[in-house]
Amino acid sequence: MAYATQADMTERFGTTELMARTDRVDGQAIDAQVLGRALGDAEAEIDGYLATRYQLPLPSTPPVLVRLACDLARYRLFEDGVPETVRLRYQDSVSLLKRLASGEVQLAGISASPAASGSGNAVAVRAPARQFGASALVGY
């Protein structure tokens, strides 16, 4: 599920900035492939955090995730010298994603998955019997 689109990015940051950040030749057009890659990277980053608490794909996209995806993608478009405001917005977005993953903040209207809201974080491991132990290694 795409959290943000080219239209969302254009609405937030303007055509001029997106042309400058995506068109690596002369900055005269928005390169949809470059922008799409940045948006895909942002989506993957968001999913990495949300997967610990929510069943993916989400049934709908809350507006806060559109904003986070735009800020993450914008940060990824700066390959040379990220402006301070862009870096701070990226850091704020990651901070909010961490709080969403921990359950400190909830997505409005979307329930956490039953596994994420369980009482523990138990891990089950099944392995064959030990081949070597301390008694087998005596003298080595």
N, C-alpha and C positions, 0 to 999 in steps of 0.2 A: 504494500500500500504506500503510495507516494504521499508524504506529509505536506509537501509544498510543490508548487508548479512554477514555471517560468513567469506566468502572470503574477503570482504572489511575490516573486523576487522583484519584478519590474515595479509593482505597486509600492513596495517598501523602499527600494534603493534607486529606482529610476533607470531609464533606458541608457543614459549616458554612462553611468557607472558600470552597468552590465556589459555594454559594448567594450569599454576599456579593459574590463577584467577577463572577458571571454574571447574576444577576437585578437588572437596573438599576432596577426599580420599588420593590420592598420587601425584597429579599434573602431571600425565603421559599421559593424553589425554584431548582433548578439549571436554567438556561436552556440546553437542549441545543444550540440554534442558536449562541449566543454561544460556548459551550465548543467546539463543533465547528469554528467559524471559527478559534479559537486553536490547536486541534490541527492543522487544515489548514495554518495558517501555519507551525507548527513542522515539519510534514512537508516543506513546500516548502523551508524553510531547511536541513533535514538533507539533502534530495536535492541541493540546490545544492552542498553540500560533497562528498557521496559520489559524485556523478556523475563527478567527475574521476578516480576510482580504481576504482569498482565498476560493474558492469552493473546497471542498475535496470530493473524493480523487483527487489529482493533476493529470493532464494528463501525466506528466513525472516527473522524479526525477532529479532536478538540482544537479550538483556535490557538491554544498555547503551544501545541506541537507544530503548527504552521509557523509561528514566530520562531520557535527553537530551530526548526529545519532551515529557515531562511538565514538565521544568524550563523548556524554551523556551516552552511554552504557558502555564504559570503566569506567567511574566514578561510575556507579552503581555496577560494578563487585568488587570494592574495599569495602569490608564490614568492614575492620579493618585498620585504619590508611591510609587515602588517601594521596599519595605523592603530594607535592606542585604543580608540573607541571600538574598532572592530575586534581587537583582541579582548577587551573587557567584556563586550557582548558575548563573545565566544565562551569566555570563562564563566560568566553568569549563567549561560545556557547549560554548560556541563555541570555546574553546581546544582541547578534545578533538576537535571536528569538524575544526578546521584541521590537527591532527596526523594524523587519519584521512585527510584529503585529501592530505596530503604523503607519506603512506606511513610516517611515523614510528611510527604505531600501526596495527595491523591488526584487523579484525573477526574474532573467533574463528569458525572454521568456514566462512568465506566467502572465496572466492578473488577477488583483484583481477582486473579485466577484462584480457584480453591487451593491449589498446591502452594501458592505463594502466601496465602493467609493461614497456613497451618501453624501448629504450635512449635515445630522444631525444624531444624535443618539437618535431619538425619541422612546419612549416606550409607548405603548397603554395598558391601564388597564381597564377591565370591571368588575364591582363588583355590588352586590345587594345594595339596599338603606341602609343607616345607620340605625341600630336598636336603638342605644342609642346615645344621644347627651348631651350637657351640660345642656339643660333644663330638660331632663329626670332624670338627676342625681343630681339635686338641693337638698340639704339637706343631702346628703350622705357623 
